Amino acid sequence: MWLKNFFIGLSQNQMLNKAAQRYGFKLGAQSVVAGTNVDEMIESVKQLNAQGISATIDNLGEFVFEEEEALKAKEQILSVIEAIHKHAIDAHISLKPTQLGLDIHYDFCLQNLREIVSKAHKYNIFINFDMEDYGHLQPSFDLIDALSKDYDNIGTVIQAYFFRAEDDIKKYKDFRLRIVKGAYKEAPEVAYQDKAEIDENFIRLIQYHLLNGKFTSIATHDHRIINYVKKFVEENQISKEKFEFQMLYGFRKDMQIDLAKAGYNFCTYVPFGTDWYGYFMRRLAERPQNLNLFFKQVFNKKTNTFIGIGLGAFLLGRLTKGKKQK
Ligand code: FDA
């Protein structure tokens, strides 16, 4: 648990985030990030599509506090929508409301999202609202409620660690939903802390939405959950058209290809851009062995820069240890 808290703490460290943006790709971030710009990302998605895998594209970035930065992110996402259309790739968008200004002003964020959803609607492209930490949960649902009055090309995420997840999945039962365990550090007042309890709730939510008949994205790298779902859909005669498995770019690649080959809909979450630091630190919090992905790149390239940053991160973590983390 202390290691999880350590990496979640690092994920919110602005100084390291800036350093990572500058040096990240030299350090090996490309194993989990599909390029720094739209052209590189499109090439990565084409490779996935060639293997029968679709993509949900995430223009990396979150917790933005400057209007200018949020507007830049909006333009970037609009250009991704244009590129999906132009290249006719099998892909949709994942976005984070805090990247589009949710922490600046609700109406400002809503306006940015409206432009994005409206453009995507024109091209028949689906937009998934990623869910972030508890503080942003209800405002994100409010945004979805406002936009879904005018658009039907949006869906969102249900995080199984929240006590309220069952109520939320019932409320949003008519939406296309991605179901996940949950990636942020949350208080015991609002979220299960025990892995077994989270897994149990995760399964309950997956069962509910699958039986409900709306499209379900089961987003996990957990082979036990995947095997369970395979059995559950067979026993309940749920068509493969009604669900997909999702995993993150660069993780369990062989399993991604095997599931697609076995005839399951498979969608890879494809992050791109330079703002990869918070995203990757959460992956380390989930599974410290994910450091392997980094080290492989580091040693392939015979560079030791990462070790310097890693050491810096570790020391900084020790210095800030004990401070309350979000
Ligand atoms: P978990 O990390 O619990 O691992 C369970 C077991 O699976 C491990 O013990 C191991 O046996 C095996 N395993 C896991 N990873 C492995 C690997 N790389 N190699 C080998 N074995 C492995 N969260 C959120 O809060 N909001 C969101 O919007 C999203 N969106 C999202 C999209 C997609 C496509 C994914 C895959 C995930 C998210 N998440 C998310 C993150 C999610 O909430 C969760 O934190 C991570 O997926 C980690 O949980 P898992 O279910 O993958 O397995």
Boltz pocket constraint, residues with backbone or C-beta under 6 A from the ligand:
constraints:
  - pocket:
      binder: B
      contacts: [[A, 129], [A, 130], [A, 131], [A, 132], [A, 157], [A, 159], [A, 180], [A, 181], [A, 182], [A, 183], [A, 184], [A, 219], [A, 220], [A, 221], [A, 222], [A, 223], [A, 246], [A, 247], [A, 248], [A, 251], [A, 252], [A, 267], [A, 268], [A, 269], [A, 286], [A, 287]]
      max_distance: 6.0
